[in-house]
Amino acid sequence: MIKNLGERLGLRPEEIEAFIARERQAADTVVSREIRWLTMETVALLSDGSHRAILEMTSMEGFVPDTRWVARALDLTVDEVNMALSRLTRLGLLEMATANRWVDRSEVGHSNGDGFAQQVIRRLSEQARRLSASNDEEGPGGKTTSAARIEIGAAQLPALMELIDRLRREAEDLQQCEREYQLEIKIAPVG
Amino acid sequence: MGQPVLRWQIISKNPDQTADFYCRLFDWTINSDNALGYRMIETSSGRGAEGGVWPCPPEGQATVVLYVAVDDVATYVEKARQLGGSVIIPPQKLPDGDEMALIYDPEGLAVGLFKPAKA
């Protein structure tokens, strides 16, 4: 599903692989389940135009932040609107900022369909990253530890090496006298 | 004093059937006359927490969520994060003035945070 969606959205193969790898990496964990759910919600959100329609409505004059009003305006059921609201708020595309103001947080013009899709994928990616980070653990002595395993193809190795080199250079700038944490990166064949 | 459980919510793939089932079983009534069209359950017992039924999207799973009353939703979301939870829905101000957020506890159970408009 991720591959098909990624291809349709014109993502590069390595970006699609990264999504798939992240999905596999956290298999059978809470994080994995949540990422799977978010991915399915993203698919639903992109395949059903009512989500974009709701976002567009929020900036229209005379908009009423009332599910029943939105349902009437879009010829949907109240439940359909509420499910759409759940997806939109969950992905951070809509904010119910006050009791009478809903704000479109998609940060994209509505005439730009591709831009909307990319923005939705970007939000999914951000949330997946945040969820993976929240999987960090507290180790001995109350110190934070974090570990991740990412499987890649041989063709992506040069790009990964470049990324590691950049990370190493930036991390060196952070070096301080107190040595409390260490970052270790290892590349090895899968198996 | 700790924070009380104020509400519970059944998230159902068939909200009408679910509401009908519980109304017949427990003599509850449903009131959807609110800005979200939310099926508020009225037990008319004068005891216990109030509840409601919310539609579950096809990609989700039917479940029950407890909503704990807090005086500041954003503060408790942050506190939950620090304790190992994660955010499902960040703080939202609902059309009727209530404020809510949804979090996962470290086990992956969804828990609601709720600040009623008439606190």
Chai-1 contact restraints between the chains, C-beta under 6 A:
chainA,res_idxA,chainB,res_idxB,connection_type,confidence,min_distance_angstrom,max_distance_angstrom,comment,restraint_id
A,V30,B,G108,contact,1.0,0.0,6.0,A-B,restraint_1
A,M40,B,E59,contact,1.0,0.0,6.0,A-B,restraint_2
A,E41,B,E59,contact,1.0,0.0,6.0,A-B,restraint_3
A,A44,B,E59,contact,1.0,0.0,6.0,A-B,restraint_4
A,P65,B,P95,contact,1.0,0.0,6.0,A-B,restraint_5
A,D66,B,A35,contact,1.0,0.0,6.0,A-B,restraint_6
A,D66,B,P95,contact,1.0,0.0,6.0,A-B,restraint_7
A,T67,B,L36,contact,1.0,0.0,6.0,A-B,restraint_8
A,T67,B,G37,contact,1.0,0.0,6.0,A-B,restraint_9
A,R68,B,G37,contact,1.0,0.0,6.0,A-B,restraint_10
A,V78,B,G37,contact,1.0,0.0,6.0,A-B,restraint_11
A,D79,B,P55,contact,1.0,0.0,6.0,A-B,restraint_12
A,N82,B,P55,contact,1.0,0.0,6.0,A-B,restraint_13
A,M83,B,P55,contact,1.0,0.0,6.0,A-B,restraint_14
A,M83,B,P57,contact,1.0,0.0,6.0,A-B,restraint_15
A,T89,B,I89,contact,1.0,0.0,6.0,A-B,restraint_16
A,T89,B,Q92,contact,1.0,0.0,6.0,A-B,restraint_17
A,R90,B,I89,contact,1.0,0.0,6.0,A-B,restraint_18
A,M96,B,Q92,contact,1.0,0.0,6.0,A-B,restraint_19
A,M96,B,K93,contact,1.0,0.0,6.0,A-B,restraint_20
A,T98,B,K93,contact,1.0,0.0,6.0,A-B,restraint_21
A,A99,B,K93,contact,1.0,0.0,6.0,A-B,restraint_22
A,A99,B,P95,contact,1.0,0.0,6.0,A-B,restraint_23
A,A99,B,G97,contact,1.0,0.0,6.0,A-B,restraint_24
A,S134,B,S86,contact,1.0,0.0,6.0,A-B,restraint_25
